Amino acid sequence: MTLPSTPDELLSTTRAVRKRLDLTRPVPRALIEECVDLATQAPTGRNRQRWHFLVVTEPELRRTVADVYRRAVTTGGGQGPTERDLRRMYVHPGSMERVSDGFRHLYENIDRVPAFVIPAVEGRTDGASVLDQSMTWGSILPAVWSFMLAARARGLGTVWTTAQGPLERELAGVLGAPYDEVMLAAFLPLAFTVGTDFRPAHRIPREEVLHWEGW
């Protein structure tokens, strides 16, 4: 097994893993706990530490959650891509086809994924100002990314999905989460990966995203 040996390699090879999740191998609780311990070392607004991580591994509950995932995915929602988005999405031939293939594979096999991690944050941002939104999301996103990096360093793979969004209230009910007090921020399938030879992704040129001294 070859795992990242430097911070740069870890950051550049932590991929959104869908097709290469090992659906046959349970993930030890101790490994997930290690990833959560590292996740909660992330920065958090005003040191409020409002993060929570709901982990689902029990087979029957996992099947129930997988059903919510599938129905939420087919519900749709969210803003569609702009013309500029589409240009960037398809700038490297074949990349979106691979993403779509991975999405279908995950959808069809979601009930077989050995663990789900649903990060949550205290405080809802429905209709909130940009300031309140940025303070709340800024207190969970760094922690989740740290979780995903820690997972990669341990031979685990995951992918940030927003599948919980359309049916967030229902999922909160299934998990016993207080919907009026917390947001389920994401839905992360978690498993060992089939192989560990992940590579940096193709991205648009730096010149398109880097702005010096202003836009």
Secondary structure, DSSP 8 states (H G I E B T S, - for coil): -----SHHHHHHH--B-STTB-TTS---HHHHHHHHHHHTTS--GGG---EEEEEE--HHHHHHHHHHHHHHHHH--S----HHHHHHHTSSTTHHHHHHHHHHHHHHHGGG-SEEEEEEEES--TT--HHHHHHHHTTTHHHHHHHHHHHHHTTEEE--B-TTGGGHHHHHHHHT--TTTEEE--BEEEEEBS-----------GGGT--SS--
